[in-house]
Amino acid sequence: MSIQPIIFYAPHQDDEAIGMAGAVQEQKEAGRAVYLVLLTDGVSEDWLKILDGRTFCRWHHTYHDLPLTMEQMIWARKVEFVASAARLGADKIFILDDAQGLDDTEPYIDYRRFVPRVADAIKRFEAKFPGASHRLVSGSLDLLPDGTTNPTHRACWDAAASLRSQISDFKFYRVYTYFQPVAARTAQFQLNLKPAWRVAKQAALNEYKLFKPEAGRFAIGYHSAPELIDAAYNDDKEYLDLLP
């Protein structure tokens, strides 16, 4: 059994719970140390507009009046990520760029600059933990409902592909496949979740649904992707790929 950790990289807060939580539990059960890495800050004007009342909340059927700054919303998203990681029993948690997270607008503005930044992060973890296993998202294969890819997710795939001559142990998990009906969810491989793994996954997803503004919990994950979180909650499988 490998004594090296297995490192899961979440491009955004909630990706680890949606697409990789069962795999985290699988590795924990196998006795591996599991490290979770958050890549970006999760900045989004769209989610801030829902919370501060500029956009109607479809979930609560109202206009919220939560006067958050962008910095406060980003911090609240990190709190959700840390709470999810605790539910999954992560042995260590890392947030890139001195716990700020990489700017999530960058892959939309300068994709060719962003991909090497993700690759550099992977190389740093490999140098720190030689022989570690690396798990990311299937960014080039995992399509949004409109048939496009998310640039931050795609950068994870492209960064790993650029390192294939240096690192061999990569696997990739699909996130957006949960937008599809169950029968249409696809990948090269499927992981059947044991009941205990699924319970832990659901607990992690619930951290993104916790709405207690008085406690600084704003359910930003669920406000942003309720259908995705609900679909992942109710599926007993995860979907994964390898580099070609």
C-alpha positions as CSV (number, residue, x, y, z in Angstrom):
1,M,0.0,0.0,0.0
2,S,1.3,3.4,-0.9
3,I,2.3,5.6,2.0
4,Q,2.1,8.7,-0.2
5,P,-0.9,11.0,0.0
6,I,-3.6,11.2,-2.6
7,I,-4.3,14.9,-3.5
8,F,-7.6,16.1,-4.8
9,Y,-7.7,19.5,-6.5
10,A,-11.0,21.4,-6.5
11,P,-11.1,24.2,-9.1
12,H,-14.0,25.8,-7.2
13,Q,-15.7,25.4,-3.8
14,D,-18.2,22.5,-4.1
15,D,-16.4,20.6,-7.0
16,E,-14.8,18.2,-4.5
17,A,-18.2,17.4,-2.9
18,I,-20.1,17.1,-6.2
19,G,-17.6,15.0,-8.2
20,M,-15.0,13.5,-5.9
21,A,-16.4,12.9,-2.4
22,G,-17.0,9.2,-2.9
23,A,-13.5,8.8,-4.3
24,V,-12.1,10.6,-1.2
25,Q,-14.0,8.1,1.0
26,E,-12.7,5.2,-1.1
27,Q,-9.1,6.3,-0.4
28,K,-9.7,7.0,3.2
29,E,-11.1,3.5,3.6
30,A,-7.9,2.2,1.9
31,G,-5.8,3.9,4.5
32,R,-4.4,6.7,2.3
33,A,-3.9,10.2,3.6
34,V,-6.2,12.5,1.6
35,Y,-5.3,16.1,1.0
36,L,-7.7,18.6,-0.5
37,V,-6.5,21.6,-2.5
38,L,-8.7,24.6,-3.4
39,L,-7.4,26.2,-6.6
40,T,-9.3,29.5,-7.0
41,D,-11.0,32.1,-4.9
42,G,-14.4,31.5,-6.4
43,V,-15.1,35.1,-7.2
44,S,-18.4,35.6,-8.9
45,E,-20.6,38.7,-9.3
46,D,-23.5,36.5,-10.2
47,W,-23.7,34.8,-6.7
48,L,-23.1,38.1,-5.0
49,K,-26.1,39.6,-6.8
50,I,-28.3,36.9,-5.5
51,L,-27.2,37.4,-1.9
52,D,-27.3,41.2,-1.9
53,G,-30.7,41.3,-3.5
54,R,-29.9,42.5,-7.0
55,T,-31.1,39.1,-8.5
56,F,-34.2,37.2,-7.4
57,C,-33.4,34.0,-5.4
58,R,-35.1,31.1,-7.1
59,W,-34.5,28.9,-4.1
60,H,-36.0,31.1,-1.4
61,H,-38.5,32.9,-3.7
62,T,-37.4,36.3,-2.5
63,Y,-34.9,39.1,-2.9
64,H,-32.3,38.7,-0.2
65,D,-30.9,41.7,1.6
66,L,-27.4,40.5,2.7
67,P,-25.0,43.4,2.2
68,L,-21.9,41.4,1.6
69,T,-18.8,42.7,-0.1
70,M,-17.1,40.4,-2.7
71,E,-14.3,39.7,-0.2
72,Q,-16.8,38.6,2.4
73,M,-18.5,36.3,-0.1
74,I,-15.2,34.8,-1.1
75,W,-14.4,34.1,2.5
76,A,-17.9,32.6,3.1
77,R,-17.2,30.2,0.1
78,K,-13.9,29.1,1.7
79,V,-15.8,28.4,5.0
80,E,-18.1,26.1,3.0
81,F,-15.1,24.3,1.5
82,V,-13.4,23.8,4.8
83,A,-16.7,22.5,6.3
84,S,-17.1,20.1,3.4
85,A,-13.5,18.9,3.8
86,A,-14.1,18.2,7.4
87,R,-17.2,16.1,6.6
88,L,-15.0,14.1,4.2
89,G,-12.3,13.6,6.8
90,A,-9.5,15.3,4.8
91,D,-6.2,15.0,6.5
92,K,-4.9,18.3,5.2
93,I,-6.5,21.3,3.4
94,F,-4.6,23.7,1.2
95,I,-5.8,26.9,-0.5
96,L,-3.5,28.2,-3.2
97,D,-1.8,31.6,-3.3
98,D,-1.3,32.0,0.5
99,A,-4.9,30.9,1.2
100,Q,-6.3,33.6,-1.2
101,G,-7.0,31.2,-4.1
102,L,-6.0,32.0,-7.7
103,D,-8.2,34.6,-9.4
104,D,-11.1,32.7,-11.0
105,T,-11.5,35.4,-13.6
106,E,-8.1,34.8,-15.0
107,P,-8.8,31.6,-17.1
108,Y,-11.5,33.6,-18.9
109,I,-9.2,36.5,-19.6
110,D,-5.8,34.9,-20.1
111,Y,-6.2,31.1,-20.4
112,R,-2.7,30.5,-21.6
113,R,-1.2,32.2,-18.5
114,F,-3.6,30.3,-16.1
115,V,-2.8,26.8,-17.2
116,P,0.9,27.0,-16.3
117,R,-0.1,28.4,-12.9
118,V,-2.2,25.3,-12.2
119,A,0.6,23.1,-13.5
120,D,3.1,24.8,-11.2
121,A,0.8,24.1,-8.3
122,I,0.7,20.4,-9.1
123,K,4.5,20.3,-9.5
124,R,4.9,22.0,-6.1
125,F,2.8,19.4,-4.4
126,E,4.6,16.6,-6.3
127,A,7.9,18.0,-5.1
128,K,6.7,18.2,-1.5
129,F,5.1,14.8,-1.6
130,P,7.1,12.7,-4.1
131,G,5.1,9.9,-5.6
132,A,1.7,11.3,-4.6
133,S,-1.4,10.5,-6.5
134,H,-3.1,13.5,-8.2
135,R,-6.9,13.8,-8.8
136,L,-8.5,16.6,-10.7
137,V,-11.6,17.3,-12.7
138,S,-12.3,16.1,-16.3
139,G,-12.3,19.6,-17.6
140,S,-12.0,18.9,-21.3
141,L,-14.5,16.0,-21.3
142,D,-17.0,17.3,-18.8
143,L,-19.4,19.5,-20.7
144,L,-21.8,22.2,-19.4
145,P,-25.5,21.9,-20.6
146,D,-24.8,24.3,-23.5
147,G,-22.0,22.0,-24.7
148,T,-19.1,24.3,-23.7
149,T,-16.4,23.6,-21.0
150,N,-15.7,25.7,-17.9
151,P,-12.2,27.3,-18.5
152,T,-11.1,26.7,-14.9
153,H,-12.0,23.1,-15.1
154,R,-10.4,22.7,-18.6
155,A,-7.2,24.2,-17.2
156,C,-6.9,21.4,-14.7
157,W,-7.0,18.8,-17.6
158,D,-4.6,20.8,-19.7
159,A,-2.2,21.4,-16.8
160,A,-2.1,17.7,-16.0
161,A,-1.6,16.8,-19.7
162,S,1.4,19.1,-19.8
163,L,3.0,17.1,-16.9
164,R,2.3,13.6,-18.2
165,S,6.0,13.0,-18.8
166,Q,6.8,13.9,-15.2
167,I,3.8,12.5,-13.3
168,S,2.0,9.3,-14.1
169,D,-0.7,9.0,-11.5
170,F,-3.5,11.2,-12.6
171,K,-7.3,10.6,-12.6
172,F,-10.1,13.0,-13.4
173,Y,-13.6,13.3,-12.1
174,R,-16.6,14.7,-13.8
175,V,-18.7,17.4,-12.2
176,Y,-21.0,18.8,-14.8
177,T,-22.2,15.3,-16.0
178,Y,-24.7,15.6,-13.1
179,F,-26.6,18.1,-15.2
180,Q,-27.6,15.2,-17.4
181,P,-30.3,12.6,-16.7
182,V,-29.0,9.6,-14.9
183,A,-29.0,7.4,-18.0
184,A,-26.9,10.0,-19.9
185,R,-24.2,10.5,-17.3
186,T,-21.0,9.1,-18.7
187,A,-17.3,8.8,-18.4
188,Q,-14.6,6.2,-19.1
189,F,-15.1,4.6,-15.7
190,Q,-17.7,4.7,-12.9
191,L,-17.2,4.4,-9.2
192,N,-20.0,2.7,-7.3
193,L,-20.4,4.4,-4.0
194,K,-20.7,2.3,-0.9
195,P,-23.5,3.4,1.5
196,A,-21.1,4.9,4.0
197,W,-19.2,6.8,1.2
198,R,-22.5,8.2,0.0
199,V,-23.5,9.3,3.5
200,A,-20.3,11.2,3.8
201,K,-20.7,12.7,0.3
202,Q,-24.2,13.9,1.2
203,A,-23.0,15.4,4.4
204,A,-20.3,17.3,2.5
205,L,-22.9,18.5,-0.1
206,N,-25.2,19.7,2.8
207,E,-22.4,22.1,3.9
208,Y,-23.0,23.9,0.7
209,K,-26.7,24.1,1.4
210,L,-26.5,25.4,4.9
211,F,-28.2,28.8,5.0
212,K,-27.7,30.6,8.4
213,P,-26.8,34.2,7.7
214,E,-26.5,35.0,11.4
215,A,-23.7,32.4,11.6
216,G,-22.0,33.5,8.4
217,R,-23.3,30.6,6.3
218,F,-24.9,31.7,3.1
219,A,-25.3,28.4,1.1
220,I,-23.4,30.0,-1.8
221,G,-22.8,26.6,-3.4
222,Y,-26.5,25.8,-3.4
223,H,-27.5,29.3,-4.6
224,S,-25.1,28.9,-7.5
225,A,-25.9,25.3,-8.6
226,P,-28.9,23.8,-6.9
227,E,-29.7,21.3,-9.6
228,L,-26.2,20.1,-9.8
229,I,-25.9,19.6,-6.1
230,D,-29.2,17.8,-5.8
231,A,-28.3,15.5,-8.7
232,A,-25.0,14.5,-7.2
233,Y,-26.7,14.0,-3.8
234,N,-29.1,11.5,-5.3
235,D,-26.6,9.6,-7.5
236,D,-24.8,6.5,-6.2
237,K,-22.0,6.8,-8.7
238,E,-19.1,9.0,-9.6
239,Y,-17.6,9.4,-13.1
240,L,-13.9,9.4,-13.9
241,D,-11.5,9.5,-16.8
242,L,-7.8,9.0,-17.7
243,L,-5.7,11.0,-20.0
244,P,-5.7,9.5,-23.5
